[in-house]
Amino acid sequence: MKAWIVLLLAVLAFMVEPRCCIAAKENEQKLKIYTVKFTTKGADRTSYQMFMKDLQNALTVRADRSGDIPVLPPRSAEPSDPQQYLLVKLSNGYQTVTLALDVSDVYILGYQPGGSGNSYFFSDVPTNVRNILFPNTQQRSLPFTGNYGALETAAGAYRREIPLGIGELRQHVDNMNYMQPSPDRRPIARALIVCIQMISEAVRLRNIQQELLTIAEPRHDGTYSVFYPDGLVMEYETSWEDISTAIQSATDGIFRTAVRLVYDGQELVLSTVRQVIFTIAIMPLRCRRNTGAHLQILRMPTSTPLSGFSPLLPVATRSTGLEDNDRTCEKDLAPTSHIIGLDGFCVDVYQGSYHNGNKIVLSECLENQAGQLWTLKTDDNTIRSGGKCLTTYGYSLKDYVMIYDCDSAVPDATKWEIRRDGNIRNPKSGLVLTASRYSSTMINLVVDRNIYSSTQAWFVSNNTKPTVTTIVGYNGLCLLASRSRVWLEKCVKNDDEQLWAIYPDGTIRPKKNRNGCLKCAYPGGYSVTVGTCEGWVEERWQFQSDGTVLHVVNEQVMDVKDTSASLPEITVNDYDSQRLSQIWFQVQP
């Protein structure tokens, strides 16, 4: 009998113990900080771009994607929570260094040289955080803090004097292994300045990432070019949080307070979300989200993590005594702005007459034209000019839109939603504001069924000019059109043939042919061509914060037809996180 009992206990132990071990291992895996890797050995544009993509995916696993740009997760109440942190392991083929990042703001907290029993942290990182990041190491404080001013002082150089590039990063991996921060303060500070800009800033700001991609391809001898940050780049770096606050406190895409980037005797004024949506890739949480009209859901493909990257993997945040920015920001409840639509014309009260029933038209945009200035009242969802309301005559297709006294108009006829996708919608009818050509010289406004055409795309801004830019795509090649054909070729600086005008109505036009629009046939079309702008669904596009260019009605993104071709032609495809040919950049001339 005893033998049977012993045997039974042994069987039970065999059955139960592995499950306990499995549970313990699963719990241990949950506590593991996720690591993203990059090697400078054999690095090129593709490998660096994939590194950026992997890093962004890791940072945004728990991000808030309800707005136009992903908002990084707020700080955990428990500073020792491993999900707050992310490790980046750099290698140059000989040495490694592991950087610890904070997922809430992508700040670098410290580093550990490969194979070393030491780790180094900025002085404001608490002990309990250090123990989570690099346990069982001799933890030391760096003799400077992590802000650019302190780093530049320690480095003995301004960051505009410190070159960035793959070759530079390779050398700094060596420096961080062979040198100690106390006696060798200068090279370690320079190394951290390079790491911060090539990792943290590059994943936050797509314009910086593009500059680094431009020099990421090795020369024939295996060496790399370098990039020195200019005044505008440095202004973006130090203004990332301010721009993020402006975006999150915007009303219908309009900043409450413009962000001014002052650099090298020039000034760039940022006043709308659309101005920065192709530059700001991710944001720290600065404001509690308000469910305003500009947060309506846009029909777009959802970016999915790279294959093999589980959304359940733990990621990271900074808990270094910084203030909690999870607050409600003040909004402008009634901003006044132009509303720009088809062909870059502005919504206007016809002939400036405010009598009830006068029609609304599109006219050439003028700076101080009273009939083109509209107040967007968020308390009652009306759009007003001269104290009167933008009003639909009825709720049927093609009913005209007029100016009318707000108090005597049917209330539902004065209500509008300004949506993220550029539509302005009347909630009662479900119809959207639409430009309708009455004659060759007159464009009236009506309400109509939403078909996502360029006649139904609107941009709220006091900057009424189209944005002129180069569009850079696969392998750093530039978008170019000749007649109807569209393809990529080597970028040439200041070449008008490679410049494009981005219009408020969602059209993309060659700078030299403003009557021509990029088009993709719908339904069933795949080739992207240039044709006469006609206001239809084929020509409406949406630039997105992940670098894709969405064909709005197809719900597909701009892509390269054959990446092996010498002059790759352009097409559209379903979104694929593995296809770098779907990632685009705007580069201002």
C-alpha positions, 0 to 999 in steps of 0.5 A: 500500500505504501508503495502505491502511495509513494508512486501516486505522489510521484505521479502527482508531483510530475503532473503538478510541478511542471505547471507551477514551473511554467506559471513561474516562467510565464510570470518571469517573462512578463517581468522581462524588459523588451529589447530592440537591437541594432548593429552598425556592422554592415548597416545601411538605409534599410537596416536603420529604417527597420530599426526605427520601425521596430523601435516605434512598434515597441514604444507604441504597444500600449499607446493611445491611438484614438487621435491622429498621432500615437500618444505614448502610455502614461507613467505607471503608479509603480516606478519599478514596473518593468513595462515602463522601460525598453532596452536598446542593444547596440553593437558594432560587431565587436562591442555592445552597449545597452541603453535603457529608455523610458517609454513615456517620453523616450528619454535615455536613462542610462547604459551598460557596456557589454560584458561589464559589471558596471552600469551608468545612469543620469543622476535623476534616475531613482535607485529602484528604477536602476535595480529594475533596468540593470540588476546585479551591476555596480550602478554609478551616476554620470557626472552630468544630467541628461538635458542638452545644455548639461551634455553639451557643456560636458562634451565641450561642444554644441550639438550642431558641432557633433556629427551624426551617422552610422560610422559615428555611432559605431565609434561611440559604442567603442568609447562607451565600452573603453572609457569611464565617464568620470575621467573621460567625461567629454567622449561619453557625453558626446556619445550620449548626444549621438545616441539620443539624437540617432535613437530617441529624436529619430523615432520621435521626429520623422524629419530627423529620421529622414536626415539620418536615412540619407547618410545611412548607406555606406560608401564603396570603401565602407565608410559613412557620410555624416550629418550635422544638426542645423538650427531647425532640427535642434528647434524641433528637438527641444520643441517636441513636448511643446508641439505635442501639447499644442496637438493634444490641446488643439480644437478641430486641428487648430493649435490654441497657441502657435509654436514658433521655431526660431532658428538661424535668423528665421522663424517657422510658425506651427499652428495646425495638426496637419502641418506636423502630422508627417513630422511628429511620429509619436507624442508624450502624454501632455493632456487628458484627451477631450473627445472633440470633433477632431477625434472622430474615427478616420477610415484608415488601415491600422498599423500592426506590429512587425511579425514576431512582435507580440502586443503583449510584450512588456515595454517601458516609461520614464519615472525619474521624478519628472512631473506628471503631464497627464493633465487636462489642457486648456483649449480654445473653445471658439477659434477663428480661421479660414476653411479651405477646400477644393483647389485651395479656395476658401469658404466665403459668404457670397459677395459679403452679404449676410442676409438670411439665405445668402449662399456660401461659395468658394472664393480665392483666399484673402487674408482679411476678408470678413466673409472668409473668417469662421468661428468654430464654436465647440459649445454648440457645434456651430460654424459662424461668420459675422455672428451668423451660422453656416446652415444647410437649407435642408437634409436632402442631397444637393441642398444648398448651404447658406448663412442664416441667423443662428437663433431663428434657424432650425437648430439641427441645420446649423450643427457641424462635425469637423472630422479628422479625415477632412470631412465637415458633416451635418449630424442630423442628415449624415451628409457632408459639406461638398463643393459643387461647380455651378459654372466655370467661375462659381463653386457653391457649397451643398450637402451631399452623400460622403464619397470621400472625394476631394470636393468634400475635403476641408482644412481649417487653417489661417495658412491658406497656401499649399505646402510645396515639398519633395516627397522622398520614398523607397531607398531615398529616391524622389517622387517625379511625374512626367505627363501621366507617368509617376515614378521614383528617381535619384533626388536632385536638390532644387529640382522643380520637377521633383517638387509637389504641392500638397493641397488642402483638398487632399490632392497632391499636384506637381509644382509645375502643373497645378491642374494635374493631380495624383490619381488612383483609379477606383474601384480596382485601380492599382497604378498611380498616375497624374491626370487633370484634377476633377474633384473625384475620389481618385485624387484624394490622399491623406498623409499619416503620422506613420509615414504612409500616404493613404488613398482615402477611398481605396483604404490602401497606401502608396507603394512602389510597384517593383522595388528592383526596377531602375525607375520604380513606378508607383502603385497602391497596396494594402498596408504591410508593416514589413514593406519599407516601400510604403514609407514616405517623407516630406523634405522642404526645399 
